């Protein structure tokens, strides 16, 4: 707690200094406007939109430039906002630049111990996680909805790659394991939740804990189905059907016709017991919810043990997880702000360097290329995948695969390569779920402009959602002239929202923009609607 307190005191001081500097600074641009004055038709139009009583009390920041960085419009461009999932722009750009699109990560299985009689292992089977984000049924590469087959083909099994590993192990002739099946995620320290992730988020799939041994996005799908009549018990099924969670449904009933779905799910931190309660109407469609797995490495071990036993391999021990606890006592901010050595080359291996020579490899599964996962991460705003990228950055380019070292690598990249002011951002995670994350609109535009000059830009831009077509923009900008002309990353967290990317204007000119809003009214989409109108105004003016 003292370490977190020191970090927050330091961060508060930094933010106060930035705010004081901003209060006396001016960017000197003719296009700059505030709520009380305007100088161009675009500025006046945006000012009118922000005067809407539904959004006028929110805090807005906007920056628009040409592709060369030439100024077009700005409002509070140097003030700090919660980026929400706009943070993924920073994480994925750093991954593109420093890890490369062709990087792969291996999941491997080792026998640790000695072999006695033919096919008998006296020791443990180690399922070693290398940080592969896609040990799942997800189809890679990502296919936009408009190009998917209709009706949709059944998804591949969620545990298909663990099954393939089990098949490989069976082919080695292994018959008996006189030991445990161990899920090992020690390539990264065990830091399942970055600082200031909301405890409310940890129950759900989008807030799943981060582990180097990730299976099915570290989540289970619960399907709640009504009974045959009002008052009858409703049923709950799990997919995958692995006996990991116990489910208490004693408070779950079937409601009357048209009574709706009112289902709640609770799980205590660290527990493997779920409580599902409430009601679901007798005429309602099944309710599907994604629930986080509290210890992914343990879950993976439980699953592999069951698969080995299903193949006739006897396992006398248990399934368990092996974690590596953090040992660096320096504060997070101090670590993240420490410059990387000039000759820092990072690691080039797969992370199995610490495995002992007597370990025998039994099976291996290589991941898809990192570039393909970056597309998934940005298109659907996949939090867990962004967090894994941050840790891979720390592992391969920093001192360790920790959150702080990943943030350190990203900070070094942004300040030394991109040229962003070091006081224009602070990140405590890779996905934007942390409430401590802060960025300025001008920093985001600076990143986008820098990226446009890099050899990896075309691939990175393809990872951004496209207005009216796919990802988190599939339901926005669905009509001409904006459909297929907005390439941007969304962001939503509590009362913060952001949208940043590239926009093809009416004249054919492409501009860079970042729109951020903080402290909007809770449970309201008025700010999003105004945000989209601002994008339309920018497009019309360019």
Helices and strands as residue ranges (DSSP letters): H 2-24, H 41-50, E 59-66, E 71-75, E 80-81, G 84-86, H 87-98, E 106-115, E 120-128, G 145-147, H 160-171, E 176-177, E 181-184, G 199-203, G 205-207, G 216-218, E 219-225, E 235-239, E 246-255, E 261-266, E 273-281, E 287-292, H 296-310, E 314-315, E 319-322, H 332-336, G 352-354, E 360-366, H 370-380, H 383-397, H 403-412, I 413-418, G 422-424, E 425-426, E 438-440, H 441-451, H 457-462, E 465-466, G 471-473, E 486-493, E 496-504, E 510-518, H 526-541
